[in-house]
Amino acid sequence: MDGKADLHLHTLYSDGALPPRDLLEQARLAGLTTISITDHDNTGGLQEAQAQGALLGIEVIPGVELSTSVNGQDIHLLGYFFDSGDRILQEYLALFRTERHHRAERIVRRLNELKIPLSFEAVISRAGGGSIGRPHIATALVEEGFIESYQEAFARYLGFGRPAYERKYQITPREAVRLLAEAGGLSFIAHPGNAIDERVLLALIKEGVDGIEVVHPSHSAERTAYYRGIAEEYFLLTSGGSDFHGGRKNDTDALGRFTISTEAVSVMRRRLR
C-alpha cells in the first residue's frame, strides 16, 4: 500500500516552531510515512529527525530550502537526497546563515531608526540558534508588544518594499542547481504558484532543475494540475508538501493534507540512479 509523503517541512533550525523530534511525532499522527525537513540554509535537524524517524517508522530524506534570485525576484529551490556531509555544500550553507545574521542586524537597525526600540538580542532569542530570518523578527515584534500580529509585521515593516525591508544574500538558480547536484542531490522549484510566472518558470527549467513542487497550500487544484502538466511536458519530477512551520504561520491544520505518494519519492530515487 502506497504511503503519504510530505517533502516540505520546517523546524526551529530555521523558521519553524518545533524541534525535529516533536515534528516527527506530529508527522506520525498525521499518517505520514516519508518526510523531508527543508529548513532554510540549514541541515542541522537532519540527524535528530532521522533517529526519531527510525523509531517511528518514518523515512526522513535529506532536504534544504535555498534562496536564489532571477532579475531581482526571490526564487526558492528545494534540495533533496544530497549528501548532508558534503563539505562544499556545508560551507555554502554556513555562508548563507552568516549573511542571514547580517541581514537581520540591518533590519533591526532600520526598525530602530523608525523609533521601534527592538533589540537584536530579542530577535536572536527567538531564532534559538537556527537560521535567522524575518519570521523571527516578526515574532519578536509581536511578543515584545510593538505590533499586534505576525501579519502586521510584514505588512507594515518587513515585507518587500516596506520601510524595514532588506534584501537577502542570494545566488543564481544555476549556482544552486549545481551546488545540489555536485552534492549528489536533486533540485526542485518551490511553490511556483506564489509568484513565478510562466516566463520565469521556463527559464528555471532551462537552468537544469530536476522538478517542480506541484502540491503546496498556496496552489489551487487548477494550479496543481497546471504544474503537473508542465512537469510532464518537460520530463521533470514532481514533489509537494505542506510547508508546515509548526503553527507559526497559521498552518496547524496543514500537516497530512498536502502530500504526495511515496511512489513519487521512488521515482526521484530512480532518477538519481
N, C-alpha and C positions, 0 to 999 in steps of 0.2 A: 504494500500500500504506500502510495506516494505521500511524503510528509510536507510540512509547510516550512518555508524559509523566509527570513527577514534579513536582508543584507544591508540595512541602513539604520544603525543604532548608535547612540552616543552615551558616554559615561562621564563621570566627573573628571576624567582625564582631558576632556575638552569642555563643552558647554552643556553636558548632561547633568542630571541631578543625582544619579545613583552610582555607587561603586559597581565594578563588574560583577561581583558575587551577587548583589541584590538584583541587578539587571537579569542575570541568568535565572534567578528564581521567578522573576516576572515572566520571562520567556517561557519557562516550563508551564506556568499557569495559563499562558496564552496558547499552549499547544504547539509551540514551535519545536522543530527538530534540528534545524540548521540556522545559524545566525552569523552575522559579521558585525563586529564593533568597528565603526568607521569614524573614530574621533578625528577632529581636525588636527593635522600635523603631528599626530601622536599615536604610537602603538604601545604605550606604557601599560594599558589594561589587558593586553592580549594574554599574557601568561596566566594571570589570575582567572581570566574568563575561561581559558581552555581547561584549567584544572577543575574549575567548578562545573564546566560543561561535561567533563569526563564522568563526574559523579552523577550528573543528572541525565546523561544520555543525550546531550545536545552537542552537535558538532559546531565548533567555533572556527570560522575561516579568518585568516589574517585580513584586515581591512584598514583603510585610511581614507580621509577626505582631504583633498588638496585644493587650494585656491589658485586659479590661473586667470589670465586676462586676455581678452581679444578686443583690440581697439578701445581700451579703457573700460570694457564691460567685464564684470566679475563673473567668471565661469567656474563652477566646481566640478572636479573629477573625482570619482571613486576608484580606489585601487583594491584589488583582491588577489589572494593566493601568492603574493610575493614572499620572499624570504625576509622575515622581520629582522633577521640579524645582519642583513646586507649593510656593509659599512658605509657605502656611498649614500644609500637611501637614508640611513640614520643621521648622517652628517647634514644632509639637506633638511630633514625634519627638525633637527636641533637649530639650524639657522632660521627656519620659519618660526619656530617658537620664540627665539630671541627677538626677531622682528615684530612678532605679535606683542611682546612685552613693551618694546619701544613705542609701538603704535598706541597701546593703552595709556602709556605715560603722556603722550601728546594729547590724547582725547581728554584726559583728566585736567591737563593744563588749560585746554580750551574751555572746559566747564568752569574751572576756577575763574578764568577771565570773564565768564558770563555771570559771575557772582554766585556760583554754586560751589560751596566750600567742601566738595567731596575730596577725601584723602585717597591717595593711591594705595595706602595700606588697607583701606576698606575694600578696595577692588581686589587686591591680592588675596585677601582672606576668603573672598567668595570663589576664587579660582581654585583654591586648595591644592596648588602645585601642578595643576593641569595646564593645557594650552589656554592662555588667557585671551578673551575676546570681548566684543561689545555686549554679549548677554550677561557677562559678569558685571560690567559697568552698569547696565540697566538694572540688574538685581540690587546692586549696592545703592543706586539712586532711590529705589523704592524702599528698601529696608532701612536706609538712613533718613527717610522721611522727606526727601526733596521733591518727589513726584508721587502720583497716586498709583500708577500701574506700569508694568513692563512695556506695554504697547505705547504708552505715552512717552517713555524714554526714547524710543526710536522715532516716533512721530515729531517730537519737539526738538531733540538734540542729536541723536546718534545715527539716524537714517541718512541715506545718500542725499547730499545737498543741504542737510541740516547744519546748524552752526557749530556743532562739535564733531562733525564727521571728519575722519582721516582715512585716506586710502591705505589698504594693507599691502604688505610686500607680496608680490606675485611673480610667477614665472609664466611662460607661454604654455599653451596646451601641448605643443610639440615636445617641450622640455619635460613636462610632467609625464607624458606617454612614454618617452624614452627612459626616464628615471624608473618608472614602474616596470617596464619591460626588461630593463637590464637587471632588475632585482627578481626577475622570474615571474612577474605578475601581469594582471590584466587591468585595462583602464576602461572606465565607463563614464559617459556624460551623466552627471547628477541632475535630477529633477528639471529636465529641459523646459517643462511647461511653465516654470516660474517666470522666465524672462528671455528665453532663447528663441529667436525667430528662425525661419527655415534657412535663410541665407547663412547665419552663423552655425546652425546645426550641420549643414552640408560642409562648411569649412572645417569644423571639428572632425567630421568623418574623414576628410582628406588628410588630416593630420595624423591619422592612424589609430584612433580609438578602437577598442575591441567591441564595445557595446553601448547600449543606452539603458538608463534606468526608466523603464516604462511604467512601473507601478509606484505611485507616490501619492500621499494625501492631497497634494496640490493638483493632481491630474483628474480631470473628468473622465468618464467612460469613453467619450469621444477622443480625448487626447491620448488616452492609453492605447486605443485602437490605432490611432494615427501613428504613434511611435512604434508600435509593433509592425505596422506596415513598412515604415522606413527601415527598421531593422531587417526585415525580410528582403527588402529591395537591395540593400547593400551588404547582405550576408553578415550581419552583426549579431552579437549575443544580446540577450535581454536580461535585465536584473530588476530588482524592486525591493521596497521595504517601507517601513512606517516613518522613518526619520525621527524615531522616538527619542525624546530628551528627558524622560522620567517625569513628565508632568510640568516641566519648566516652561513649555510653550503651549499650554492648554491642550496637551496631546495624551491625556491619561487614558483615553479610550482607543488610541491608535494601534497599540500593540496587538498583534494577532489578526487585525483587519486588513492590513496592506501587506500581502505576502506573494511569493512566487512558489512554484513547485520545486521540490528537491531534484526533480528531473532536469529543470533548467540549470541547477547548480552542476549536475553531472555533465551537461553539455559544455559548461565552462571548462571543466576538467579535461574533457576530450579535446577542446580547442588548444589547451596548454600542451597536451601530448603531441 
